[in-house]
Amino acid sequence: MKTVLGTAIDVLRRTAGLQREARRISTGLSMIKLVNVTKSFDTQVVLNKLNLEIATGKITAVIGPSGEGKSVLLKHMIGLMQPESGEVEVDGEVISRMRGSNLNRIREKFGMLFQNAALFDSMTVFENVAFPLQEKTRLSTAQIRERVLDALKDVGLTGADNKKYPDMLSGGMKKRVGLARALLLNPKIILFDEPTTGLDPVICRTIHHLIKDTQRKFGYTAVIVSHEIPAIFDISDHVAMLYKGEILEMGVPRDIQRSTNPVVRQFITGSLEGPIRLVK
């Protein structure tokens, strides 16, 4: 009787969870929310009462000049940094005061594609992608192999690439391997920190559209930190510009491209060299 009752309760809990998730998606609720987030390093204020909402199941690009704190913003989203004040909410839970196992539980919702792909030099492509499954699951060797091959196929890599080491790969191939690894545990959120830095324009477009294709296929929430203007507008659902620690403007790509804000205009037209000067 207890077993039957326990099973029924588990079913009800799972159903309630699915209903909450369905409401979150259907009503466009935010997967990530930052409210009045402030972060300083010594006397330098990097994030200044910043407010930002990341829509569930969409691609949001965070743009802005170098050194404005875009990577610091990502670290707050995943809980690698804690704000001095304000709150960070992920999937309905406030994480800005979480520690230990609770914070690790939240981080399991995330995948990450680092600027340099962060591959292990001593591991092959296959071993790099398999690593999260080996560390975090109890899947058999055969199951891991199947999952890894599927992930590599999703990013356009073939069996011939499996035995290569990172130093044998082009920059674009490294990004593909990094994305395959990020996708492997079916995360709800993937953070992309300058995913096309150092790539030529053709490969840059390829990686951008690979991100868009996988996001549409798997439905994860994507946050992309990028300075690739105007290319990033082609794949983003929303664009937010970070400047002087605040989100200066946010909207759909078309609205940002048509912005009358002189700082935004100067940045997206490519006239930025050094500190922003207001266009008269």
Residue pairs with C-beta under 8 A, 6 or more apart in sequence:
20 92
23 29
24 31
24 56
24 92
25 56
25 57
28 55
28 56
29 56
30 53
30 54
30 55
30 56
30 89
31 54
31 55
31 56
31 57
31 90
31 91
31 188
31 189
31 221
32 52
32 53
32 54
32 77
32 88
32 89
32 90
32 91
32 189
32 221
32 223
33 52
33 53
33 54
33 87
33 88
33 89
34 50
34 51
34 52
34 53
34 73
34 76
34 77
34 86
34 87
34 88
34 89
35 51
35 86
35 87
35 88
35 89
36 49
36 50
36 51
36 85
36 86
36 87
37 47
37 49
37 50
37 51
37 76
37 83
37 85
37 86
37 87
37 88
37 96
38 45
38 47
38 48
38 49
38 50
38 83
38 84
38 85
38 86
39 45
39 46
39 47
39 69
39 72
39 76
39 81
39 83
39 84
40 46
40 84
45 245
46 69
46 72
46 245
47 69
47 72
47 73
47 76
47 83
47 245
48 244
48 245
48 246
49 85
49 86
49 245
49 246
50 73
50 86
50 242
50 245
50 246
50 247
51 247
52 62
52 73
52 240
52 247
52 250
54 60
54 77
54 221
54 223
55 221
55 237
55 238
56 221
57 219
57 220
57 221
58 221
58 222
58 237
58 238
59 211
59 212
59 215
59 222
59 224
59 235
59 236
59 237
59 238
60 221
60 222
60 223
60 224
60 236
60 237
60 238
60 239
60 240
61 224
61 225
61 226
61 232
61 233
61 235
61 236
61 238
61 239
61 240
62 70
62 73
62 223
62 224
62 225
62 226
62 239
62 240
62 241
62 242
63 226
63 227
63 229
63 232
63 239
63 240
63 241
63 242
63 267
63 268
64 70
64 227
64 241
64 242
64 243
64 248
64 267
65 227
65 243
65 267
65 272
65 276
66 227
68 242
68 243
68 244
68 245
69 242
69 245
70 193
70 225
70 242
71 193
71 225
72 81
73 225
73 242
74 191
74 193
74 223
74 225
75 81
76 82
76 83
76 88
76 96
77 88
77 90
77 189
77 191
77 223
78 107
78 110
78 112
78 191
79 88
79 90
79 95
79 98
79 103
79 106
79 107
82 96
82 97
83 96
86 96
87 94
87 96
88 94
88 95
88 96
89 95
90 106
90 109
90 189
91 106
91 109
91 188
91 189
93 106
95 103
95 106
98 106
108 136
108 185
108 187
109 187
109 188
109 189
110 187
110 188
110 189
110 190
110 191
111 181
111 182
111 183
111 184
111 185
111 187
111 189
111 190
111 191
111 220
112 182
112 190
112 191
112 193
113 175
113 178
113 179
113 182
113 190
113 191
113 192
113 193
113 195
114 178
114 193
115 193
115 194
115 195
115 197
116 174
117 166
117 174
117 175
117 177
117 178
118 178
119 128
119 166
119 174
119 177
119 178
120 127
120 128
120 131
120 166
121 165
121 166
121 167
122 165
123 131
123 165
123 166
124 162
124 163
124 164
124 165
125 152
125 157
125 161
125 162
125 163
125 164
125 165
125 166
125 169
125 177
126 148
126 152
126 162
126 163
128 166
128 177
128 181
129 148
129 151
129 152
129 177
129 180
129 181
129 184
130 144
130 145
130 148
131 181
132 181
132 184
132 185
133 139
133 144
133 147
133 148
133 184
133 185
134 144
136 185
137 144
137 185
139 147
147 184
148 180
148 184
149 159
149 162
151 180
151 181
151 183
151 184
152 158
152 161
152 162
152 177
152 180
154 180
154 183
154 214
154 217
155 176
155 177
155 179
155 180
155 183
155 210
155 214
156 176
156 210
157 173
157 176
157 177
157 180
161 169
161 173
166 174
166 177
169 177
170 203
171 198
171 199
171 203
172 199
172 203
172 206
172 207
175 195
175 196
175 199
175 207
176 207
176 210
179 195
179 210
179 211
179 214
182 190
183 190
183 214
183 218
186 218
187 220
188 220
188 221
189 220
189 221
189 222
189 223
190 215
190 220
190 221
190 222
190 223
191 222
191 223
191 225
192 211
192 222
192 223
192 224
192 225
192 226
193 225
194 225
194 226
194 227
195 207
195 208
195 211
195 224
195 226
196 203
196 204
196 207
196 208
196 226
196 228
196 231
199 207
201 231
204 228
204 231
205 231
208 228
208 231
208 232
208 234
208 235
209 234
209 235
211 222
211 224
211 235
212 235
214 220
215 222
224 232
224 236
226 232
229 267
229 268
229 270
230 257
230 268
232 239
233 239
233 253
233 256
233 257
234 253
236 253
237 252
238 250
238 251
238 252
238 253
239 250
239 251
239 252
239 253
239 256
240 247
240 249
240 250
241 247
241 248
241 249
241 250
241 256
241 263
241 264
241 267
242 248
243 263
243 267
243 276
248 261
248 263
248 264
249 256
249 259
249 261
249 264
250 256
251 259
256 264
256 268
257 268
259 265
259 268
262 278
262 279
263 276
263 278
265 279
266 272
266 276
266 277
266 278
266 279
267 276
271 279
